[in-house]
């Protein structure tokens, strides 16, 4: 019984491809990584609304956001 299970495990390991799947293309709203012109994500666009600003203010991160924008 153990030999059968071991054989099945080895067969599965050998049959599994060793290469990784290719990376998916960038989403339609985002530019290519090397172009330097990225459109803001949905999450970044929401930061201008009242609720995210309040959350940032209460957590103390509202002062940090300008530093990230400059970087």
Secondary structure per residue as TSV (DSSP state, phi and psi in degrees):
chain	resnum	aa	ss	phi	psi
A	1	X	-	360.0	-43.5
A	2	X	H	-64.3	-38.2
A	3	X	H	-63.7	-37.9
A	4	X	H	-66.2	-41.8
A	5	X	H	-67.5	-42.9
A	6	X	H	-63.2	-42.7
A	7	X	H	-62.9	-41.7
A	8	X	H	-64.5	-40.4
A	9	X	H	-64.7	-43.0
A	10	X	H	-65.6	-40.8
A	11	X	H	-62.7	-40.7
A	12	X	H	-65.7	-41.5
A	13	X	H	-65.0	-38.9
A	14	X	H	-73.0	-34.8
A	15	X	H	-77.7	-17.3
A	16	X	S	-77.0	129.7
A	17	X	-	-65.0	141.0
A	18	X	-	-89.8	-10.3
A	19	X	S	-93.6	150.9
A	20	X	-	-81.9	155.3
A	21	X	-	-70.6	148.3
A	22	X	-	-65.0	152.1
A	23	X	-	-68.3	146.8
A	24	X	-	-74.3	149.5
A	25	X	-	-66.5	160.2
A	26	X	-	-63.0	146.6
A	27	X	-	-58.8	156.9
A	28	X	T	-60.5	-31.8
A	29	X	T	-79.8	-9.4
A	30	X	S	-110.7	144.9
A	31	X	-	-83.1	170.1
A	32	X	-	-64.2	154.9
A	33	X	T	-60.9	-35.8
A	34	X	T	-88.2	-4.7
A	35	X	T	-78.1	-25.7
A	36	X	S	83.1	-8.6
A	37	X	-	-112.0	92.4
A	38	X	-	-104.2	134.5
A	39	X	-	-82.5	150.0
A	40	X	-	-64.9	146.6
A	41	X	-	-74.3	170.2
A	42	X	H	-59.7	-41.3
A	43	X	H	-64.3	-40.2
A	44	X	H	-67.1	-35.7
A	45	X	H	-67.8	-30.3
A	46	X	H	-73.2	-16.8
A	47	X	T	-63.7	-19.5
A	48	X	T	-79.6	-9.0
A	49	X	S	-81.3	165.6
A	50	X	H	-66.6	-44.6
A	51	X	H	-64.2	-47.6
A	52	X	H	-63.3	-35.6
A	53	X	H	-64.8	-39.2
A	54	X	H	-64.9	-41.5
A	55	X	H	-63.1	-44.7
A	56	X	H	-63.3	-40.4
A	57	X	H	-64.4	-46.4
A	58	X	H	-67.0	-30.6
A	59	X	H	-86.6	-9.5
A	60	X	T	89.5	5.0
A	61	X	-	-92.9	0.6
A	62	X	T	-67.4	-27.2
A	63	X	T	-78.4	-18.3
A	64	X	T	-87.0	-26.7
A	65	X	H	-55.5	-43.3
A	66	X	H	-60.4	-32.5
A	67	X	H	-64.3	-39.2
A	68	X	H	-68.7	-35.8
A	69	X	H	-65.6	-35.5
A	70	X	H	-73.0	-28.0
A	71	X	-	-77.3	360.0
